[in-house]
Amino acid sequence: MTSQSLLLINTYYLSPHDWFNLTFRLCLALLFGAVIGLERELRRKPAGLRTHMLVSVGSALFVLVILQTAAVSADYDPLSRVIQGVAAGIGFLGAGEILRESPEESQRTKIRGLTSAAAIWISAALGIAAGCGLWQLGLISTVLSFLVLNVLKRLQ
């Protein structure tokens, strides 16, 4: 690995004393989750504003812990494992949302809550992006996700 690529990699890592960047990234995750959660809240879905904000901030927090502890290393392995763990864990939360909304009295299988589960999943991904300091990616993804949830619902 060249020194230039090593320098580029380490821009994602944070010092534990970098309060401004830590606060900025966590607040950004909160904002990203709030946009998705507000849309879900306005549609009166069970997983609303607070749930999406907590999922997004929690995901950012998991990433920030790794980014702070690996500040001197260029090893992507711990970060990769955390992102995989968050994605899998959020999958369980989404599955609970789907099962909660599916009616049990019917013999016929009817899937409900799939969009809400996907919204929880995207909130986690937005939190990961914010935690990694990828605010442009997070902002674009938030706008696109909001458009999918809001505009495409009207077209459906």
N, C-alpha and C positions, 0 to 999 in steps of 0.2 A: 504494500500500500504506500502510495506516495505521501509526502508531507502535506501537499495541498489537499488531497482527499481526506487525510486525517484531520486537518484543520476544519474542513467542511463538515465532517461527521461530528466533531466536538461542539459545533455551534448549537446543537440540539440539547446538549447536556448543560445542567445548571449547577451553580454552587448553592449549597444550602443557605447561604447568606444573601442570595440575590432575591430579596423580598419583592422588589418591583416586578420582576419577571414571573415569580411564583404567583403573586396576586393577580397579575394581568392574565396569565394562562387559566387560572381557576375561575376568574370572573368571565372570561371569554367562554369557557365551558358552560358556565351558568347561563350566559346569554343564549348560546346555541341551543341548549336544552330547553330554555324558556320559550323560544320561538316555536319549536316543535310541540312542546307541551301545551302552549296556549291554543294552538290550532286544535289539538285533541280535546282540550278543556271546553272550547267553544262548541264542539260537536258532542259534548256530554259523554265522553268516553271515560271508563273507569280509571285508566292510567292517564292522568292529566298533567297539569303544569308542574306540580311539586315532584311527581314521580319522574318525569323526564329531566327536570333540573338535577335531581339527586343522582340519577343514572349517569348523566353527562359529567357532573362534578366528580362523582366516584371514579369514573373511568379515567378522568384527567389525573386524579390523585394517585391512582395505581401507577400510571405512566411516570408521573413526576417523582415518585419514590425511586424508581429505577434510574431515571435520568440524573438524579442527584447522587446516587450511590456509584454510578458508573462515569462520573465526570472525568476521570483520568484515562478511562479505557475506551477503545474504539470497538468494543465487542457488542454486536447487535443481538447476541443470543438471549440475554436476560430480557431485553425489551421485546423481542419477538415472543418469548414465552408469556410475558405479561399480557400482551395484546391478544394472544391466542386464548389465554385464560379468561380475559374479560369477554371476548366474543362467545366463548362457550357458556360462561356464567349467565350472560344476558340471554342466551338461548333458552335457558331454563325459566327465566323470568317471562320471556315471551310465550313459552309453552303454557305457563300458568295462566296467562291472559287468554289464550285460545281456549283452554279447557274450561276456564271460569265462565266464558260466554257461551259455550256450546250447550244446547239444551239436552238434558238427559232423558226426558220422557219420550222422545221420539225414537223409533226403531231405526229410522233412516239417519245416516251420518250427515251432519250439517256443520260445516266449519264456519266459525265466527271469531272475530277478533284478530284476524291475520294482519290486517293493516295496523292495528294498534301494536301488535307484537313487532312488526317491522319498524314502526316509529320508535319503539323502545330501543331496538337494535341500532337504528341510525343515530339516536341520541348518544348511545355509548361510543359509536364511531366518531361522532363530533367531539365528544369529550377527549378521546384519544388524540385527535388532531390538535385540539387546543392545548392539551398537555404537552405535546411534542413541539409546540410553538408554531404550528403550521396554520396560522390564522387565515391566510388567504384561501387555502384549501377548505378550511372549516366554514368560512363565510360563504364561499361559492356553494358548498354542499348544503348548507343551511337553507339558502335561497332556493336551490333546486328541490330540496326535500319539501319545503313549504309549498312550492308550486305544485308538486305532485300530490300532496295531501289536500290542497285547497282547490286548485284550478281543475285538475283532472277529475275530481269528485263531481264537479258540475257537468263535465262532459260525459260522464259514465252513464 
